[in-house]
Amino acid sequence: MTKDPSTNPKDPRSLNVVDRRSGLNRRDTNEQTSDTNLERRRGPGRRRSDFLRSAEEGEMTQEQFLFVQAIDAFKRVNGKTFPTWTDVLEVIRRLGYRKTLPSELSLGSKAEDWTERPDAHSGLEQVSDDAA
């Protein structure tokens, strides 16, 4: 028989457990609210953007379709089912995206923001046929 973690005050899981019998709704607790500008949960007065709505309904924009095709090509060419985040960033840079505007995200001191010229080099080495 396993013990309920909410009954043991020394168990770290007990701090996050909300007993359903208490009448409290765990979704109503705002312990992990952050102002990163990445929150996707909708609540009263929060609607999906047209960009998100169309993507979720299966209608991709030209930009979304190009990105999906580029990731698919990367996975096929490199024999990877699950590309790393570094791989995804490489595909994005090779598509021509550059960081030209200040971030709209609030990540705090976790990451330093920067910008670069629109015509900046991708920073990725071009792979030649002779290198193999």
N, C-alpha and C positions, 0 to 999 in steps of 0.2 A: 504494500500500500504506500503510495507516494504522499508526501506531505504537501499541503497547500502553501505556496510561498507567501501568501498574504498573511499567514498566521505566524510567520517567523520574522521578527523585526530585524534580525541580522542578515536576512537574505536580501540582496540588492534588488531583486525582482519585486519585492513586496512594496517598494516605493511607487511602482508604476501600475499596480493592480487596483482596479476599481471593482468593487463587489457589485454585481448586477442587482442583488437584492436590496442594496441601499437606496435605489431609486435614482442614482446619479448616472448620467449618460457620459461615457468616456469621450465621446466626440465633442461634448460641450466644454471640456477642459482645454484651455489654451496654453498648455505648458510649452509646446514646441513651436509657437508662432515665431516667425522670423520675417524680417523685412528685406529679403534678398531680391525681391521682384521676380522670383521663380515659382511662387506658390501657384498651384494649379487647382486647388480645391475651390469649388464655387460655393458661395453662400448667398445670403440675401444681398441683392444689388450687384453681384459679380457675374458677368456673363462671359461666355467664350468669345474670343475674337473671331472674325471671319476667317482668319488664317487657320486657327485651330479647328473651328467648326468644319470647314471644308475638308481638312486633312482627316479628321475623325470620321467623316462620312464617306471617305474613300475618293474624294475629288482632290487630286494633288495639283498644286500650282506647277508651273514650269520649273521653278527653282527647286521645289521639293522632289519632283520627278528626276531632275538631273542629278541631285544628290544621291537619291536611292540607286540610280543606275551606276553612278561612280563607285559607291560602296560595294554594290554587287560585282562590278568588274574587278575591284581590288581583291575581294574575297576569292573570286574565281581564279585570277591570275596568280595569286599568292598561296592558294590552297588553304585559306583560313576560313573556318566557319564563323568564328567570333573574333573580329578585329579588336585590337586594344584601343584605348583612347588615343594613344600616340598615333596609331594607324589612321584613326578617324580624322585626327587633326592634319595628318599628312595629306589625306584625300581632300580635305577642305582647302588647304593651302594650294594644292595642285589644281583645284578648280578655279583658283584665282582670287580667293577671298583673302583680304588683308585687314588688319585691325587699324582702321583709320579714324574711328570715333571713340570718345570716352565710353566706358562701360555704363550700361543702364542698370547693372546689378549692384547690390550692396553686399559685398562679401567681407566687409570689415578689413581687418589687417591680415587676413589669410593670404591674399594675393595682391601684388602691386599692379596697378593698371598702367597701361602705356598706349601709345598710338604710333603708327608708322606711315610712311608715304604710301599712297595708293599704288605706285609703280615699284614698290620695294620687292626685292628678290624673295622667293619663297623660303630660302634658307635650306632647301633640300637639294642634295646632290643629284644630278641627272645620271641615271644608270645607262651605261653604254653597253653595246653588244660585245665589245672587246674585253670588258671587265670580267666576263664569265669564263 
